[in-house]
Structures are given as C-alpha cells and as structure tokens.
C-alpha cells in the first residue's frame, strides 16, 4: 500500500497492484480456485443436511440479521449511496491527472497515488502533527472521564495485584455506590514477542453463581509507541480512537450482567459485537470530551477547534472508495454463501458476474478477491463479512440517540443503553434489539 501510495513509477505500481490482486491465482500449488469451488459446494451441502436453504441461512439465523435477505438489503442500500461517491472521487483524480497533461486514464493502480495527492491538495493535514495533543496518559483520563459520565464508573490504580509485565497497569473499577464492577488491565506498548495490533480480552468473564456476581477481569492490549528519554508516549488521533474502541469492548466485558459465562461480555452475535466498541469512538473527539484531555503535553494548550475540524474533514476523505471496496467484498461473501446445494462454480467467473451485477467500476477491486478472501474461506467470517458495517449502522444510530437527547452524556439514554443493549436477553438465547431508536425494519 505505501508503494502504491507514494511511487511515481506508474508501470511499477501496475506490477505490484496486479501481483496483489492475483495472490493464489497462478494455477500453481498455491492456487486457491479449486478449494474455493469445493468450500462453496461443501458448505451449501452441509447447510442442506441441517435443513437450511444455504450456508448463509444457517449462519445468520443466530445473528441479528437473521436472514441473508436482511443483510443484503442493508448492503445494497449502502451500495447505492456509496458508488456515486466513489465515482465522484474517481472524477476528481481524473481531473488532477488531466491537469498533469500526460493523457492518462485513471486505473486501479493509480487510485492510491492520486488519492494521496488530492488529499494533500484539499486538506493539508498531517496526523503526526497532532500527537502532542494526545499524550497517552491524557487520553486514558479522557476515557475514564467518559466512562464516569456515562456509566458512573470510577477507576483506581492498583499497586498490589500481580501483573505479567512491569509496563502493565491494573485498575479497580467501581460504580458510584462503591460496588466492585471488575478489574481492568492496560498494556500499551510493543515488546519483542508481542503480537501487533490492538485488542480486548478477558482473563475471567462476568457470571453469576451461588455466591453472587463474579467480577470480570478484562484487559486492553495495544501497541502504541512508548515514551522516549525526552518525550512521553504521544498518540495519533487514530490511535486515540483505537484506544476508545478497545475500551468499548472492555466496557462490554465489565458491564456484563448475565448468569452464564458462555453468554458474558463480548460473547454475542458477530454482527452485534462491534457496536459497544465502535460507539465509544464517537465520544473520543466530541468537544466536551476533548476539553477534558486533548491538551498539548508541553504548553497545556487545548487542541485548537480548527485542527479538530481539519481532522474530521480529512477522515471523510476517500470514503466512497473505502466503502465500495468493503461492500463489494461483503456482497461477494453473501453471493458465495447463498448458493444452493449442488453448486459447482468457477470462482473468478462467478466473482466477475457478481461484481458486474452490482456495477463495480474497474478502478476498484473488492477489498478481498476470491482467491485470498481469508475472512470468509478461513477466518470464521463466512456469510459474516457484512457485520462490520451492520454494527456501524447500529453504533451511529445509538450515538444519534444521545445527540437527539441533546446531551452526549444524557443519563436516561446511557442507562437505557447499558441495561438494554449491552446485555444478552438470556431467556431467548438470542440478541433482541430493545433501544427504541433502532428498529430492525429500518435496516
Ligand atoms: Zn473491535
């Protein structure tokens, strides 16, 4: 991706792009086409044996979406909105190419390169320059402030519990009346042997047994750059948002209130699980929250509103592309997994047919093509790749409920969200949507 973004050598961009989208598609021992054909057939056959029309019907029955038609309905609704935006972005890049006067037409291997140029031209925004406003300890305090305002949670640093590394800190989480909610471990920096990325995990899940509530032990793990001899750990806005995201999963685990461990915290349907995390991202850059934590680590100056605006505007850039490549892959996933038993498809022809049907433009490929679509053929997301955006619709809707209440910390909304949303309705052993502003019919 950095090569596609920065290299001015068009022929090399083409080479690397074509190599990228043809992974496991060279008719050699690493080719996946035959395996894809078999997987599609076997999954449909298995679903048939279990009494389902297709693999997607089998998978989705336990998700919020319930049926492939519901998932597809949302994907198509968003597709219709996103495709014109992507076409507009392509037109902007073409206009830039025209001004360069080389007589070139925008191709897929030009997108990243020209998107970067348009971005610089339109936004003159450098995320790195914002780091001084996002000192790690300040972001953490901003998060604790948000959790306190929303859910009355109080965080106390514990010095007397074992931690697995000296850089890990542990917090006791209590509600306002002093009840123990759980423990939260924070592990922020990369180390040799530590996996990359950011995630939430639980060492002990919440449950209720004969002795009462078992308090959960939850952990957030990140890979933020560590402090140096002269500077504290400073995050980019993206990293600050990631921290809020993982904290949302952590709150899901901490505020869990169920009897059975198997249904605790994040053990919810896949198209729901990113709601509690993604919704927290909305608070990270709200002016009221920024005012609590986003101060320059040297001068104490609050992050200027103009910089925040630039940051938000830049984050909307190229979203037509991002949404279209994601939706294309999601629709492809649903297409493979709604095939009936007895199917015998030719993967690339099938993929092309599906993409032609939805009108994908040649300058964009699905985020994952069939031969390397690991999420759906190996990663447990079969008939489930749609769930990222399903959760995104829910989290936007949920945050809108706070906005509609006129206060991002509205207590009645927060209470309703906590009680009704973050908890599985056990008696049905399935998730039920209770918050009034979210109605499955809308999706
Ligand atoms: Zn997540």
Boltz pocket constraint, residues with backbone or C-beta under 6 A from the ligand:
constraints:
  - pocket:
      binder: B
      contacts: [[A, 245], [A, 249], [A, 273], [A, 274], [A, 277]]
      max_distance: 6.0
